[in-house]
Amino acid sequence: MREQQKKGDKRNRILIQIGIVTSVLVASGAIAFAVFSASTQSQAVPVNATFNNGVKVGSDLKLYTPEFSPPETQPDPIEIIIYIDYQCPICAIFELPNAEQLKNWVSTGVATLEMHPISFLDGRGSPNAFSSRAANASLCVADYSPDSFFSYNTRLFQAQPAEGQRGPENSDMIAFAEEVGVTNMEQVSSCINSKMFGSFIKDATEKALSEPIPGTELRVTGTPAIFVEGVQYTWETADELASPARFAQFIQVVTAETTE
């Protein structure tokens, strides 16, 4: 009996030691994974955000990438640049009624659309950080399913929560991607869930709000900031901002002046 007791004590000590070692390894692995995830996020830069930290959509709604430029089907397409925050209600006032018009112009090559998702509303109007998570999700789609960016951008605005309310969760934004036909869903889902471009968006936002647009004296003081051929689009009322006819008229005036 004494021998059996000794053997039992020895076995228990071994099991305890194994348990301690396993716990240390698991804890070390968790720490290493957290460090790796943070490191990945801090270093991750969206490959296709090559236009002053924004992305550019051309003919057939195809995204410009380092390897591909959509063909110019019209001479001298109009350059439209927009800075947006997906939590910004004023951005939605412009984006939703103008989406179809923009889609027609860009898809036919009449215009190019340069989009700059930034995020400064997490602390004020986005209780579950929808502002930065949506910006990240849009850049995930831009990188892994670039030709779906335009439709995904519109879908995110359609899902914008009321001010001060929780926005869609990551699982919802992954479902939106599936709705609009995003490809490479495994990479897109991982990118959204890990908030891969979180640090990039933070830096891009700080730069956009503190420095002039490169090569110009124009500044982004809020969203939406809309520029056509280097001229800023302004409005006084929500009705003016929401009006596709007014925006089209503005573009006609600007392009007429720049071609004189």
Secondary structure, DSSP 4 states (H G I P E B T S, - for coil): -HHHHHHHHHHHHHHHHHHHHHHHHHHHHHHHHHHHHHHHHHH---TT-TBTTBEEE-GGGPBPBTTB-----SSS-EEEEEEE-TT-HHHHHHHHHHHHHHHHHHHTTSEEEEEEE----HHHH-TT-HHHHHHHHHHHHHHHSGGGHHHHHHHHHHTPPPTTS----HHHHHHHHHHTT-S-HHHHHHHHHHTTTHHHHHHHHHHHHHSPPTTSS----SSSEEEETTEE---SSHHHHH-HHHHHHHHHHHHHHHH-
